Amino acid sequence: MSGMQFTRRSLLGATAAAGVTGLATGCEPDRRESGAPPADGPASATPPFDPASWGSVRAQFALDRSRAHLATFVFSAHPAPVRAAVTAHRDGLDRDAMGYLGANEQRLDEAVLEAAADHLDTRPDQIALTDSTTMGLGLLYTAVRLRPGDEVLTTEHDFYATHESLRLRAERDGVTVRRVRLYRDPAVTTVDELVANLSAAVTARTRVVALTWVHSSTGVKLPIRQLANAVRARSPEALVCVDGVHGFGAEAVTPAHLGCDALVSGCHKWLLGPRGTGLIWGSERAWGRMTPVIPTFDGRSIGHWLFGRAGGPATPAGPAHTPGGYHSFEHRWALAEAFEFHRRIGPERVAARTRELADRLKDGLAGIRGVRLVTPRSSELSAGVVCCDVTDVPVGEAVGRLHAAGVIASSTPYRPSYLRFGATIANSEADVDSALRAVRGLV
Protein backbone atom coordinates (compact mmCIF):
# COMPACT_ATOMS: atom_id res chain seq x y z
CA MET A 1 0.00 0.00 0.00
CA SER A 2 2.82 2.44 0.79
CA GLY A 3 4.12 2.33 -2.81
CA MET A 4 0.73 3.07 -4.35
CA GLN A 5 0.23 6.27 -6.35
CA PHE A 6 -3.09 7.73 -5.33
CA THR A 7 -5.37 9.50 -7.76
CA ARG A 8 -8.54 11.49 -7.32
CA ARG A 9 -10.33 8.26 -8.20
CA SER A 10 -8.78 6.61 -5.13
CA LEU A 11 -10.08 9.38 -2.91
CA LEU A 12 -13.53 9.48 -4.51
CA GLY A 13 -13.91 5.75 -4.02
CA ALA A 14 -12.75 3.00 -6.32
CA THR A 15 -16.04 1.11 -6.11
CA ALA A 16 -18.12 4.03 -7.29
CA ALA A 17 -15.74 4.79 -10.13
CA ALA A 18 -15.46 1.17 -11.19
CA GLY A 19 -19.19 0.96 -11.68
CA VAL A 20 -19.11 3.48 -14.52
CA THR A 21 -15.80 2.72 -16.17
CA GLY A 22 -17.46 1.44 -19.30
CA LEU A 23 -19.49 4.59 -19.69
CA ALA A 24 -16.59 6.88 -18.93
CA THR A 25 -14.07 5.28 -21.27
CA GLY A 26 -16.37 3.99 -23.98
CA CYS A 27 -18.42 5.94 -26.48
CA GLU A 28 -16.95 9.43 -26.65
CA PRO A 29 -13.21 8.76 -26.23
CA ASP A 30 -13.44 5.87 -28.73
CA ARG A 31 -15.20 8.17 -31.20
CA ARG A 32 -12.46 10.76 -30.74
CA GLU A 33 -9.59 8.27 -31.04
CA SER A 34 -11.08 6.79 -34.22
CA GLY A 35 -11.12 10.22 -35.84
CA ALA A 36 -14.90 10.28 -36.23
CA PRO A 37 -16.67 13.58 -35.53
CA PRO A 38 -18.98 13.91 -32.53
CA ALA A 39 -22.67 13.22 -32.95
CA ASP A 40 -23.56 16.90 -32.69
CA GLY A 41 -21.96 20.35 -32.55
CA PRO A 42 -20.25 22.50 -35.20
CA ALA A 43 -17.44 20.00 -35.83
CA SER A 44 -19.89 17.53 -37.43
CA ALA A 45 -19.93 19.52 -40.70
CA THR A 46 -16.16 20.07 -40.82
CA PRO A 47 -14.43 18.80 -43.97
CA PRO A 48 -11.75 16.11 -43.63
CA PHE A 49 -8.46 17.49 -42.39
CA ASP A 50 -5.54 17.66 -44.81
CA PRO A 51 -2.62 19.17 -42.84
CA ALA A 52 -0.74 19.85 -46.10
CA SER A 53 -3.45 22.25 -47.30
CA TRP A 54 -3.81 25.69 -45.71
CA GLY A 55 -7.35 25.81 -47.05
CA SER A 56 -8.14 22.61 -45.18
CA VAL A 57 -6.44 23.97 -42.04
CA ARG A 58 -8.63 27.10 -42.20
CA ALA A 59 -11.72 24.97 -42.72
CA GLN A 60 -11.18 23.39 -39.29
CA PHE A 61 -12.17 26.71 -37.68
CA ALA A 62 -15.85 27.65 -37.40
CA LEU A 63 -15.10 31.36 -37.85
CA ASP A 64 -17.56 33.78 -39.45
CA ARG A 65 -15.96 34.08 -42.89
CA SER A 66 -17.69 37.38 -43.60
CA ARG A 67 -15.01 38.96 -41.42
CA ALA A 68 -11.21 38.94 -41.42
CA HIS A 69 -10.33 37.70 -37.95
CA LEU A 70 -6.91 39.18 -37.19
CA ALA A 71 -7.24 39.11 -33.39
CA THR A 72 -7.79 35.37 -33.02
CA PHE A 73 -4.42 35.12 -31.27
CA VAL A 74 -5.80 37.18 -28.37
CA PHE A 75 -8.42 34.57 -27.48
CA SER A 76 -8.46 31.57 -29.75
CA ALA A 77 -11.05 29.95 -31.89
CA HIS A 78 -10.82 26.18 -31.41
CA PRO A 79 -10.05 24.00 -34.44
CA ALA A 80 -12.38 21.07 -35.08
CA PRO A 81 -10.32 18.38 -33.24
CA VAL A 82 -10.22 20.55 -30.12
CA ARG A 83 -13.96 21.31 -30.33
CA ALA A 84 -14.69 17.60 -30.69
CA ALA A 85 -12.52 16.70 -27.70
CA VAL A 86 -14.08 19.40 -25.51
CA THR A 87 -17.54 18.13 -26.47
CA ALA A 88 -16.62 14.50 -25.75
CA HIS A 89 -15.20 15.23 -22.30
CA ARG A 90 -17.98 17.65 -21.42
CA ASP A 91 -20.64 15.09 -22.36
CA GLY A 92 -18.90 12.39 -20.34
CA LEU A 93 -18.72 14.63 -17.30
CA ASP A 94 -22.35 15.72 -17.72
CA ARG A 95 -23.54 12.10 -17.85
CA ASP A 96 -21.59 11.01 -14.77
CA ALA A 97 -19.09 13.54 -13.47
CA MET A 98 -17.70 11.38 -10.68
CA GLY A 99 -17.39 8.27 -12.82
CA TYR A 100 -15.86 9.98 -15.84
CA LEU A 101 -13.36 11.92 -13.73
CA GLY A 102 -12.37 8.92 -11.63
CA ALA A 103 -11.89 6.62 -14.59
CA ASN A 104 -10.05 9.01 -16.89
CA GLU A 105 -8.23 11.79 -15.02
CA GLN A 106 -4.81 10.21 -14.59
CA ARG A 107 -4.65 8.87 -18.16
CA LEU A 108 -5.79 12.14 -19.73
CA ASP A 109 -3.53 14.33 -17.58
CA GLU A 110 -0.58 12.17 -18.57
CA ALA A 111 -1.56 12.41 -22.25
CA VAL A 112 -1.55 16.21 -22.04
CA LEU A 113 1.86 16.29 -20.36
CA GLU A 114 3.29 13.88 -22.93
CA ALA A 115 1.94 16.00 -25.81
CA ALA A 116 3.29 19.21 -24.27
CA ALA A 117 6.67 17.59 -23.66
CA ASP A 118 6.84 16.37 -27.25
CA HIS A 119 6.04 19.88 -28.53
CA LEU A 120 8.72 21.43 -26.32
CA ASP A 121 11.22 18.59 -26.85
CA THR A 122 11.50 18.04 -23.11
CA ARG A 123 10.29 15.66 -20.41
CA PRO A 124 6.78 15.62 -18.89
CA ASP A 125 8.24 15.96 -15.38
CA GLN A 126 9.57 19.42 -16.30
CA ILE A 127 6.09 20.81 -17.02
CA ALA A 128 3.40 22.18 -14.73
CA LEU A 129 -0.12 22.73 -16.04
CA THR A 130 -1.91 26.01 -15.34
CA ASP A 131 -5.04 27.84 -16.47
CA SER A 132 -3.35 30.85 -18.09
CA THR A 133 -0.13 32.78 -18.60
CA THR A 134 -1.09 35.09 -15.74
CA MET A 135 -1.51 32.15 -13.36
CA GLY A 136 1.82 30.73 -14.51
CA LEU A 137 3.66 34.00 -13.98
CA GLY A 138 2.09 34.45 -10.55
CA LEU A 139 3.07 30.93 -9.52
CA LEU A 140 6.60 31.27 -10.89
CA TYR A 141 7.45 34.60 -9.31
CA THR A 142 5.92 33.56 -6.01
CA ALA A 143 7.60 30.13 -5.97
CA VAL A 144 11.20 31.17 -6.66
CA ARG A 145 13.23 31.39 -3.47
CA LEU A 146 15.02 34.69 -2.89
CA ARG A 147 17.17 35.90 0.02
CA PRO A 148 17.35 39.37 1.55
CA GLY A 149 19.40 41.57 -0.77
CA ASP A 150 18.53 39.56 -3.91
CA GLU A 151 17.27 41.50 -6.88
CA VAL A 152 14.77 40.86 -9.68
CA LEU A 153 15.26 42.64 -13.01
CA THR A 154 12.46 43.05 -15.55
CA THR A 155 11.80 45.50 -18.39
CA GLU A 156 9.58 48.47 -19.07
CA HIS A 157 8.04 46.53 -21.96
CA ASP A 158 6.62 43.62 -19.97
CA PHE A 159 2.89 43.17 -19.49
CA TYR A 160 0.81 43.91 -16.40
CA ALA A 161 0.86 40.26 -15.29
CA THR A 162 4.65 40.26 -14.90
CA HIS A 163 4.88 43.73 -13.40
CA GLU A 164 2.08 43.07 -10.92
CA SER A 165 3.33 39.61 -9.92
CA LEU A 166 6.70 41.15 -9.12
CA ARG A 167 5.18 44.17 -7.35
CA LEU A 168 3.20 41.86 -5.09
CA ARG A 169 6.33 39.81 -4.38
CA ALA A 170 8.26 42.98 -3.48
CA GLU A 171 5.43 44.24 -1.29
CA ARG A 172 5.17 40.94 0.54
CA ASP A 173 8.80 40.29 1.42
CA GLY A 174 10.87 43.28 0.35
CA VAL A 175 12.54 41.86 -2.76
CA THR A 176 14.08 44.60 -4.89
CA VAL A 177 12.54 44.83 -8.38
CA ARG A 178 14.04 47.05 -11.09
CA ARG A 179 13.00 47.76 -14.69
CA VAL A 180 15.19 48.45 -17.69
CA ARG A 181 14.26 49.98 -21.05
CA LEU A 182 15.56 47.70 -23.81
CA TYR A 183 14.88 49.91 -26.84
CA ARG A 184 13.85 53.43 -27.73
CA ASP A 185 12.28 52.83 -31.13
CA PRO A 186 10.96 49.30 -31.63
CA ALA A 187 10.86 49.58 -35.41
CA VAL A 188 14.63 50.05 -35.70
CA THR A 189 15.97 48.27 -32.63
CA THR A 190 18.84 45.82 -33.03
CA VAL A 191 20.12 42.75 -31.23
CA ASP A 192 23.14 44.76 -30.10
CA GLU A 193 20.94 47.46 -28.55
CA LEU A 194 18.82 44.92 -26.71
CA VAL A 195 21.77 42.94 -25.37
CA ALA A 196 23.74 46.03 -24.34
CA ASN A 197 20.86 47.62 -22.44
CA LEU A 198 19.94 44.45 -20.56
CA SER A 199 23.54 43.54 -19.77
CA ALA A 200 24.21 47.00 -18.36
CA ALA A 201 21.28 46.62 -15.96
CA VAL A 202 22.32 43.23 -14.51
CA THR A 203 24.26 43.36 -11.25
CA ALA A 204 25.97 40.78 -9.08
CA ARG A 205 22.81 40.76 -6.91
CA THR A 206 20.48 39.89 -9.81
CA ARG A 207 18.91 36.49 -9.19
CA VAL A 208 15.90 36.59 -11.55
CA VAL A 209 15.55 38.27 -14.93
CA ALA A 210 11.92 38.45 -16.12
CA LEU A 211 11.56 38.88 -19.89
CA THR A 212 8.84 38.59 -22.51
CA TRP A 213 9.72 36.69 -25.67
CA VAL A 214 7.42 38.62 -28.06
CA HIS A 215 6.16 41.98 -26.83
CA SER A 216 2.40 42.33 -27.24
CA SER A 217 2.91 46.10 -27.01
CA THR A 218 5.09 46.49 -30.12
CA GLY A 219 5.61 43.09 -31.74
CA VAL A 220 9.34 43.08 -30.91
CA LYS A 221 10.70 39.53 -30.52
CA LEU A 222 13.61 39.35 -28.12
CA PRO A 223 16.74 37.32 -28.95
CA ILE A 224 16.33 35.30 -25.76
CA ARG A 225 19.44 33.13 -26.13
CA GLN A 226 21.75 36.12 -26.62
CA LEU A 227 20.11 37.92 -23.72
CA ALA A 228 20.37 34.84 -21.48
CA ASN A 229 24.07 34.52 -22.29
CA ALA A 230 24.62 38.18 -21.45
CA VAL A 231 22.76 37.79 -18.13
CA ARG A 232 24.79 34.78 -17.06
CA ALA A 233 28.05 36.52 -17.95
CA ARG A 234 27.18 39.21 -15.38
CA SER A 235 25.36 37.07 -12.79
CA PRO A 236 25.78 33.29 -13.20
CA GLU A 237 23.17 32.54 -10.52
CA ALA A 238 20.41 34.50 -12.26
CA LEU A 239 17.40 32.61 -13.58
CA VAL A 240 16.18 33.83 -16.97
CA CYS A 241 12.39 33.53 -16.90
CA VAL A 242 10.30 34.15 -20.01
CA ASP A 243 6.67 35.02 -20.67
CA GLY A 244 6.47 33.12 -23.95
CA VAL A 245 2.79 33.38 -24.82
CA HIS A 246 3.20 35.26 -28.13
CA GLY A 247 5.97 32.97 -29.33
CA PHE A 248 4.49 29.68 -28.14
CA GLY A 249 2.72 28.10 -31.11
CA ALA A 250 3.90 30.82 -33.50
CA GLU A 251 7.62 29.98 -33.45
CA ALA A 252 9.09 26.49 -33.86
CA VAL A 253 11.55 27.01 -31.01
CA THR A 254 12.05 24.93 -27.86
CA PRO A 255 13.29 26.01 -24.41
CA ALA A 256 16.64 24.43 -25.23
CA HIS A 257 16.97 26.70 -28.25
CA LEU A 258 15.90 29.74 -26.25
CA GLY A 259 18.41 29.00 -23.50
CA CYS A 260 16.07 30.21 -20.75
CA ASP A 261 15.50 28.68 -17.31
CA ALA A 262 11.70 28.95 -17.26
CA LEU A 263 9.07 29.45 -19.95
CA VAL A 264 5.48 30.39 -19.12
CA SER A 265 2.66 30.36 -21.64
CA GLY A 266 -1.06 30.14 -22.04
CA CYS A 267 -2.20 27.75 -24.75
CA HIS A 268 -5.22 29.68 -26.06
CA LYS A 269 -3.33 32.19 -28.21
CA TRP A 270 -1.03 31.16 -31.07
CA LEU A 271 -1.33 27.47 -30.25
CA LEU A 272 -5.09 27.93 -30.82
CA GLY A 273 -5.68 25.49 -27.97
CA PRO A 274 -8.49 25.21 -25.43
CA ARG A 275 -9.43 28.39 -23.63
CA GLY A 276 -8.31 28.45 -20.00
CA THR A 277 -5.17 26.32 -20.41
CA GLY A 278 -1.49 27.03 -19.92
CA LEU A 279 1.82 25.63 -18.72
CA ILE A 280 5.14 26.35 -17.07
CA TRP A 281 8.31 24.67 -18.31
CA GLY A 282 11.29 24.78 -15.98
CA SER A 283 14.86 23.56 -16.19
CA GLU A 284 16.12 21.35 -13.38
CA ARG A 285 18.07 24.35 -12.11
CA ALA A 286 14.95 26.52 -12.02
CA TRP A 287 12.63 23.96 -10.39
CA GLY A 288 15.33 23.29 -7.82
CA ARG A 289 15.09 26.89 -6.66
CA MET A 290 11.32 26.98 -6.33
CA THR A 291 8.82 25.93 -3.66
CA PRO A 292 5.30 25.04 -4.84
CA VAL A 293 2.65 27.64 -4.03
CA ILE A 294 -0.59 25.64 -4.30
CA PRO A 295 -0.84 21.97 -3.23
CA THR A 296 -0.88 19.63 -6.19
CA PHE A 297 -3.36 16.77 -6.53
CA ASP A 298 -0.71 14.51 -7.99
CA GLY A 299 -1.23 11.07 -6.48
CA ARG A 300 2.29 10.81 -5.09
CA SER A 301 1.79 13.94 -3.01
CA ILE A 302 -1.64 12.86 -1.84
CA GLY A 303 -0.20 9.50 -0.80
CA HIS A 304 2.39 11.22 1.39
CA TRP A 305 -0.35 13.22 3.10
CA LEU A 306 -2.75 10.29 3.42
CA PHE A 307 -0.24 8.08 5.22
CA GLY A 308 1.45 10.84 7.20
CA ARG A 309 4.91 10.19 5.80
CA ALA A 310 7.79 12.39 6.86
CA GLY A 311 9.60 14.58 4.36
CA GLY A 312 8.42 16.09 1.11
CA PRO A 313 6.37 14.29 -1.54
CA ALA A 314 8.04 12.31 -4.31
CA THR A 315 6.18 14.16 -7.08
CA PRO A 316 8.48 15.30 -9.93
CA ALA A 317 9.25 19.02 -9.94
CA GLY A 318 6.95 20.11 -12.77
CA PRO A 319 3.77 18.30 -11.69
CA ALA A 320 4.49 19.31 -8.08
CA HIS A 321 3.80 22.90 -9.19
CA THR A 322 0.53 22.06 -10.98
CA PRO A 323 -2.23 23.56 -8.80
CA GLY A 324 -4.59 20.96 -7.41
CA GLY A 325 -8.34 21.20 -7.08
CA TYR A 326 -11.03 20.89 -9.71
CA HIS A 327 -10.52 22.45 -13.13
CA SER A 328 -12.35 22.91 -16.43
CA PHE A 329 -11.26 19.37 -17.25
CA GLU A 330 -12.93 19.18 -20.66
CA HIS A 331 -10.67 22.03 -21.79
CA ARG A 332 -7.49 20.84 -20.08
CA TRP A 333 -7.79 17.35 -21.53
CA ALA A 334 -8.54 18.69 -25.03
CA LEU A 335 -5.10 20.34 -24.96
CA ALA A 336 -3.63 17.07 -26.23
CA GLU A 337 -5.61 17.52 -29.45
CA ALA A 338 -4.30 21.07 -29.87
CA PHE A 339 -0.71 19.81 -29.74
CA GLU A 340 -1.60 16.99 -32.11
CA PHE A 341 -3.17 19.48 -34.54
CA HIS A 342 0.11 21.43 -34.65
CA ARG A 343 2.15 18.24 -34.85
CA ARG A 344 0.25 17.05 -37.91
CA ILE A 345 0.73 20.36 -39.69
CA GLY A 346 4.34 20.64 -38.51
CA PRO A 347 5.58 23.35 -36.13
CA GLU A 348 8.12 24.56 -38.71
CA ARG A 349 5.39 24.95 -41.34
CA VAL A 350 3.17 26.76 -38.81
CA ALA A 351 6.01 29.16 -38.01
CA ALA A 352 6.81 29.74 -41.68
CA ARG A 353 3.15 30.42 -42.47
CA THR A 354 2.88 32.84 -39.55
CA ARG A 355 5.97 34.71 -40.76
CA GLU A 356 4.67 34.75 -44.33
CA LEU A 357 1.37 36.38 -43.35
CA ALA A 358 3.07 38.76 -40.91
CA ASP A 359 5.50 39.88 -43.63
CA ARG A 360 2.57 40.50 -45.97
CA LEU A 361 0.94 42.64 -43.29
CA LYS A 362 4.11 44.58 -42.51
CA ASP A 363 4.97 45.19 -46.14
CA GLY A 364 1.46 46.43 -46.85
CA LEU A 365 1.19 48.67 -43.80
CA ALA A 366 4.62 50.18 -44.43
CA GLY A 367 3.43 51.27 -47.87
CA ILE A 368 0.37 53.19 -46.65
CA ARG A 369 0.87 56.94 -46.28
CA GLY A 370 -0.19 58.06 -42.81
CA VAL A 371 0.60 54.70 -41.19
CA ARG A 372 3.74 54.13 -39.11
CA LEU A 373 4.84 50.54 -38.71
CA VAL A 374 5.93 49.96 -35.10
CA THR A 375 7.00 46.31 -35.37
CA PRO A 376 10.48 45.50 -36.77
CA ARG A 377 10.44 44.35 -40.41
CA SER A 378 13.04 41.62 -39.76
CA SER A 379 11.78 38.19 -38.70
CA GLU A 380 14.84 37.97 -36.43
CA LEU A 381 13.21 40.56 -34.17
CA SER A 382 9.51 39.95 -34.81
CA ALA A 383 7.02 37.09 -34.93
CA GLY A 384 3.27 37.13 -35.62
CA VAL A 385 2.26 40.29 -33.75
CA VAL A 386 2.15 43.36 -36.02
CA CYS A 387 1.59 46.84 -34.53
CA CYS A 388 1.17 50.19 -36.24
CA ASP A 389 0.14 53.76 -35.57
CA VAL A 390 -2.39 55.59 -37.76
CA THR A 391 -1.80 59.33 -37.91
CA ASP A 392 -4.62 61.43 -36.44
CA VAL A 393 -6.85 58.39 -35.76
CA PRO A 394 -7.17 57.33 -32.09
CA VAL A 395 -6.56 53.63 -31.73
CA GLY A 396 -9.99 52.92 -30.26
CA GLU A 397 -11.65 54.66 -33.18
CA ALA A 398 -9.45 52.73 -35.61
CA VAL A 399 -10.46 49.38 -34.10
CA GLY A 400 -14.13 50.35 -34.30
CA ARG A 401 -13.96 51.54 -37.91
CA LEU A 402 -12.09 48.42 -38.94
CA HIS A 403 -14.75 46.29 -37.24
CA ALA A 404 -17.44 48.12 -39.22
CA ALA A 405 -15.46 47.30 -42.36
CA GLY A 406 -15.40 43.60 -41.49
CA VAL A 407 -11.88 43.42 -40.03
CA ILE A 408 -11.30 42.28 -36.45
CA ALA A 409 -8.21 43.94 -35.00
CA SER A 410 -7.18 44.84 -31.46
CA SER A 411 -5.43 47.59 -29.55
CA THR A 412 -2.40 47.09 -27.32
CA PRO A 413 -3.22 47.50 -23.59
CA TYR A 414 -0.22 49.74 -22.95
CA ARG A 415 0.71 53.40 -23.09
CA PRO A 416 1.16 54.35 -25.84
CA SER A 417 -1.45 52.07 -27.38
CA TYR A 418 -1.10 50.88 -30.97
CA LEU A 419 -3.34 49.23 -33.52
CA ARG A 420 -2.49 45.52 -33.55
CA PHE A 421 -2.99 42.65 -35.98
CA GLY A 422 -2.02 38.99 -35.90
CA ALA A 423 -2.58 36.50 -38.71
CA THR A 424 -2.63 32.88 -37.52
CA ILE A 425 -2.93 29.64 -39.46
CA ALA A 426 -6.69 30.23 -39.34
CA ASN A 427 -6.18 33.14 -41.75
CA SER A 428 -5.51 33.54 -45.47
CA GLU A 429 -3.82 36.08 -47.69
CA ALA A 430 -7.30 37.42 -48.47
CA ASP A 431 -7.77 38.27 -44.78
CA VAL A 432 -4.53 40.24 -44.76
CA ASP A 433 -5.47 42.07 -47.95
CA SER A 434 -8.89 42.94 -46.50
CA ALA A 435 -7.16 44.45 -43.47
CA LEU A 436 -4.82 46.52 -45.65
CA ARG A 437 -7.74 47.86 -47.69
CA ALA A 438 -9.59 48.76 -44.49
CA VAL A 439 -6.54 50.55 -43.06
CA ARG A 440 -6.20 52.58 -46.26
CA GLY A 441 -9.79 53.63 -45.64
CA LEU A 442 -8.80 55.03 -42.25
CA VAL A 443 -6.39 57.54 -43.76
N, C-alpha and C positions, 0 to 999 in steps of 0.2 A: 504493500500500500504506500510506503514512503517514497517509492520511485515513480508513482503515478503522476502524470501531468493532468491537472484538473482543468476542465473547461466550464463554460457557463452551463452547459448541458448537465455536468456533474452536479452543480449546485442547484439547478432547477429540479432535478430528479430524473435519474436515468429511466425509471419505469415509465414515467409520463411521456418522455421523449421517444422511447422505444415504440410506444404504441402508435406513433404517427410517422415513423420513419419512411414508410412507403409513400405516404402522401407528400412528405417534405422533399424527398429526393427523387420523386418519380416524374410526373407529367411535365412540369415547366422546365426544370433543368435539362431533362432529356431533349425537349424540344429545342432548347437553346444550343445544346452541344451538337445536335444533328444539323444545325444551320437553318432549320425551318423557322419561319416567322411566327410570332405569337398569334393566337386566335383572333385578337382584336387589337385596336390601337393603330396609330398612324403608320407603324412600320409594316403593316400587312400589305400595303400597296407599293412598297419600295421595290424598285427594280433589282435584279441580281447585282451583286457587288463585283466589279472588275477593278482591282486595285491599280491596274496599269492605265486606267482611263480616268482622267480628271473629270470628265463629264459624269462618269459613274460614281466617282467619289462625291461630287456635289449632289448627286441624286439621293445620297444616303441621308441628307439633311432635309427636314420638312419645313424649310424656310419659305416665307412668302416671297415668291420670285418676282413680284411686281416692284420690289424694292432692292436696292443694292445694300446689303448688310455688311458694312465695314466697321462695325463695333462688336462683332461676334466674339472677339477675343476678350472683351471685358467680362462677359457672362455668357457661357457657351450655349450654343444649340447642340443637342445630342445627336450624333449620327445613329443610323438605324440599329446597329448591333447594341449600342448602349441603351437606346430606348427599349429594345426587346428585353434586355437583361433586367433593367429596372422594373419593367412590367412583370416579368416572371417572378422576381424576388418579392415584389410588392404583393402580388396575388397569393404567393405561398404564405407570406406573413399574415395577410388578411384572412385566409382560410383557417390557419392555426398558428398563431404567432409563436407560442411556446414550443410547439413541435417543430416548426420549420427552423427556428433559431437554434434549438438544441441539437437538431440533427445535422445542421449545415455550417454553423458558424466557424468552427475551427478549419474545416476544409476550404471554405471560401476566403477566409482571412489569409490563409497560407497561399492561395492562388493569387490573390492581389499582391502580396509581398513578392512572390516569385516573378510575377509579370513586371512589377516596378523594378526589381533587381536586374532583370534581363534588359530592360530599357536603359538603365543607368550603368550597365556592365559592372555590377557590384554584387554583394551578397545580401540576402533578405535580412540577416541579423544586423545590418547597418542602417536599416530604414525604420522610422517610426511613422505611423499613419495619423493624420490630423484631419480637421474639417476645413481648413483654409490656410492661406499663406499667413494671415494675421495671427491665427492660433499658433502656427509653427514658429513664427518669430517671437511671440510672447513666451512660448515654452522654452525656446533656445536661450533667449537672453535672460530668462529667469533661472534656468537650470545651470548655466556655466558658473563655476566656482571662481570667485575673485577675492583677493585679500585687500586689506586696507592699503591704500596707496596705488593700487592697480588702476589702469586707465583704459577706457573704451574709446575708440576713434571711429566716427562715422563721417558722412559727408552731408553737405547742404542739399544734395540732390535726392536724398533718400525719401521714401514715402512716410506718411504719418505713422503707419504701423511700426516701422523701425524706430523712428524718432520717439514715439510715445512709449514703446516698450522699454527703451533705454532711459527715458525720463523717469518712468516709474521705478526702474531699478535704482537709479541714482537717488531718487527721493526716499526709497525704502532703506537703503544701507550705505548711502554716501559715496558710491562709486563715481569717479570722475568721468564725465562724458564730454568729448570735444567733437566739433565738426570742422571739416575742411572743404573748401571749394576746389573742385577738380578742374573746372574749365570756366572760361569767361564766355565764350561764344560756342555753343554746341555744334553749330554747322561747320566750323573750321577747326575744331579741336584735333589734337594729334595724340598718338600713343605716348610720345615723349612728354607732352604737357601733362597728361594724366598721371604718368608714373612719377614725374618730378614733383608734382604738387602733393601726391599722397605720401611719397617717401619723405618729403621734408616735414610732414606733420607727425610721423611716427617717432616715438621716443622710446627710451629703454624701459619705460614703465608701461608701454602699450601691451595689453594682454588680449584684447579682442579688437578686430577691425571689421566693422559692419558695412558691407557694400551691397549695391544692387547691380545685377548683371546687365539688364537693359532698363534704362530709365524711362518710366512711363510719362515723365514730364517733358522729355525732349526727344526720345528715341535713341539717345546715345547708348551704344553697347560697350561696356568696359572690357578692356583686355585683362581678364581676371588673372590669367597665369602670370603675366608680366607684373601686375600689381602685387600678387601674392609673393613673388620672388623678391620684389623690392621691400615688402613688409618684413619678410623673414631676414633679410640682410641687415635691417635696423633693429629688429626685436625678434629673435628666433623663437621665443615662447608664444608669440602672438598667434591666436586663432583667426584665420580669415574666413568670415561667415558671410554667406551670399543669399540675398533675396533673389531667387532665380525665376520668378513666375513669368516674366516676359521673354525668357529664353527657353524655358522648359516646354518642349513640344514644338518650338519654332526652329531651334538649332539642334543639329545632330551632334551634340557635344556631351561628354560624360563628366562626372566630377573629377576623374583622373586627368582628363584633358584640361579642365579648368585649373586644377592645382589648389583648390580651396579645401578647407577643413570641414565646412558644413554648408549644405545647400538646402534651402527651404523653398517650397513651391506649392501653390494650389494646383489642382488638376483640371479646373473648369475654365481655363483660358485657352492658351494655344494648343494644349493637348486635346481640347474639345471633349473632355471627360465629364463624368457626372458632377452636377452641381453639389457643392458642399463636401468636396474631397480635397485632400492635400497630403503632403509628406515632408519629412525631414530626413535627409541623408547626412550621416556623420562619419568621419574617419575614425579609426580606433583612437587616435590621439584626442580628437574632439570629444567623443563619448566618454573617454576616460576622465575628462575634466568637467563632467556634468553630473548633477544629481536630479533624478526625475522629479517633476513638479506635481503631477497628478497620478495617483495609483493606477497601474495598469491592470487589466483583467486577464492578462496572460496567465494560462493555467499553472505555470511554474511558480509564479508569484503567489497566486491564490493558495497553492499547495503549502507553501511556506507558512502563510498566515493560518491556514486551517489546522495545521498540526503543531503550531507554536514553535517552529524550528528557530534556532538561534542564527544570527548572521543575516546577511542580505539574501534576496531571492536569486535563483540561478538563471533568471530570464536574460537572454542576450541584450546587449546595450540598446539597440534600436527599438525592438518591441517593448523594452522596459520603459521607454518614454512615450509609448502610445497611450493616450488617455483612456482609462477604462470607462465603464458606464454603458448606457444604451445609446446607439447612434441611428442615423438614417441608413440602416443596413442595406436597403435595396439600392441606394446610391453607392455606398462604399464597395459593395461586392461587384457592382457593374463596372468598377474601375478596371478590372481585368480585361473587359471587352474593349475599353478605350485604348489600352496599351496594345492589345491584339490588332485593333484597327490600324494603328500607326505602324505596327510591325509588318503587317501585310502590305501596306503601301511602301514602306521603307523610310526610316527616319532621314536618310540622306536625301531622298526624293522629296520628302515633305519640306525639308530645309531649303532645298534648291527652288522649289515652287514658291515658298514664302518669299525668298529673296527676289525671285523673278517678278512677282506681283508688286513687291515693295519698290523695286527699281522702276517699274512702270509708273507707279504713283509719284515717286520722287522726281523722275524725269519730267513728267507732265506738269506737276505743281511748279517746278523750277522755271518752266517756260511760260507761266501765266503772269502778266504784268499786274502788279499790285499784290502779289503773294510772295511771302518770304519763307523759304524752306528752312526749318529749324533743325531737322535731323541731318546728320552727316550723309553725304552721297555714298561714301565708301561702305561696302558690306563688312569691312574689317571693324568698323566702329558703329554699325547699325544692324538691326535685325528686321522684325516685321512692323514695329511701331513707326509711324510716319507722322510728324507734327509740322504744322505750318502756322503762319500768322497772316491774316488777311487785313490789309491796310484799311483803316476807317470802318471796319465791321467788327463790333464786339463779338467775342467768341460764342456767347450764348445765342445771340441773334443768328450767327452763321450756322450753328447746329440746327436751329429751328427752321431756317430757310432751306437748308439742305434736306431736312426731313420732309418738308412740303414738296420738294422736288423728287422725292422717292429715294433719297440717299441717307442711310443711317450712319452718322458719324458720332464722335464724342468730344468732350472737352477735357483737358487735363486738370485734375483737382489740385493745382498748385498756383502759386503766384510768381511770375505771370502765368496766365492760363493760355494754352494754345489749342487750335483746332487739331483733332487727332483722328487718324485713320489706321486701320489694320486689316489687310487682306489675308485671310486664312485659306486653307485648302477647301473650304466651303464656298470660295469665291471664284470668279472667272475674270478674264480680261475685260469682258463687257461690263462687269461691276465697277472695275477701276475706271474705265472710260466714262461711265455714267457719272461717277464722282467728279472727274475732271471737268466734264461739261457743266455740272452743277456749280462747281467752284468758279468757273468762268462767269457764270451768271451772277455771282455775288459781287463781282468787281466791274 
